[in-house]
Amino acid sequence: MGEQRVHGGGPPQWWRYGPPWWSRLDDAAEPGGAHWPWRSTVLITAFVLIGSNFAQHGQQGREPLDPFGRVLLVVASGLLLWRKRHPVFVVFGTATALLLYLGAGYPYGPVFLTVAVSCFSAVVTGHRRAAWAAVGLLWAGHVLVALWLYRELPPPGDGPGDIGQELVIATWVIAIAAVSEVGRTRREQWARERAERAQAARRRADEERLRIARELHDVLAHSISVINVQAGVGLALLDSDPEQARTALTTIKAASKEALGEVRQVLDTLRAPGAAPRAPAPGLDRLPELVEQAAGAGLTVEIEGEPPRLAPGADLAAFRIVQEALTNVVRHSGSRHARVRLAQEAGALRLLIDDDGPATGADAGGSGNGLAGMRERAAALGGTIEAGPRPDGGFRVLAVLPLTVEEDR
């Protein structure tokens, strides 16, 4: 049941579940998030300003950058600071600023990067139509300026644009939108996989919590039942038969020591992950100890059959089922005799625990967490539990557990 596995092939871990910083980006995208993309915005702004300044030297036919042009560049880049909180406003704002920049005849340059970044942010946050509409309007405005409005707009003497050039720009626009769509799809996939992993982790935690609860119940219920019976015997015989009272106290001491040892073993599972248990889990090889403990509580147990070799999980489940059934006999039955039969039939272990009754209360045989825990243990292994009164009196628990249990891969 290892939580971490070594992958011999396939995509790297970050590609399957997203890069480590992606979850922080998701948190920042939430309304009221405290994160602002200052660093990337400052870097993009510096790159656009410096790149546009160099670009104007190679485009003699365009208008030189003046304060108004630089303001448009700063506005187009500075809007990216809000791209995680208001992606629709930012994508339309950068497209508008760029359209004004191009309509004023300023040189082409890295200013297109601002629209690409804002389009990507809008698409990956789910605003696909707004992103497509913004870049579509930008391209349509550029076509309008290049083919029809060039006479009325600077620079003076500018000629009409080339259809081929507009098709190239359209191709770039489509490529930007396509990359944004790929990013959105991958982001959604990462989010689903992270949610599935979180759900699986919660499910494993719940299963472990229930397993520990079953273990503690089975350990404490049996031992405390023995202690309770022997304490009653000791109190009753303290004056009339001190030696018998001493025996009862000795039994209480042994039962409490056994309970403490098993509780420590259960609590060992709450230590650091990967730590090995300090003692092996109990199994059917400890049936003689159960018989001895039951005898200390005044119950005679007869064992029929030999326990087979079982996987550790199945062996523990079988032991706990017998332990809980005998505890229920001590607590809820007037019988002082019980039988435990072990048999192998059709690849399964049949555990039969009988007592002759009569019941000493309305909850004879146990009707609470004990039987529920037995059923959970059997179901986890693919087995079954049948429990109920016998026609001739008494109570019977029948557990059928598969001899071979398929381990988790």
Secondary structure, DSSP 4 states (H G I P E B T S, - for coil): --S----SSSS-HHHHH--TTHHHHHHHHSTT-----HHHHHHHHHHHHHHHHHHGGG-TTSPPP-HHHHHHHHHHHHGGGGTTT-HHHHHHHHHHHHHHHHHTTPPPSTTHHHHHHHHHHHHHTT-HHHHHHHHHHHHHHHHHHHHTSTTTSSSTT--PPPHHHHHHHHHHHHHHHHHHHHHHHHHHHHHHHHHHHHHHHHHHHHHHHHHHHHHHHHHHHHHHHHHHHHHHHHHHHTTT-HHHHHHHHHHHHHHHHHHHHHHHHHHGGGSSTTPPPSSPPP-GGGHHHHHHHHHHTT-EEEEES-PPP--HHHHHHHHHHHHHHHHHHHHHBS-SEEEEEEEEETTEEEEEEEE---BSSTTTT--SHHHHHHHHHHHHTT-EEEEEE-TTSSEEEEEEEESS-PPP-
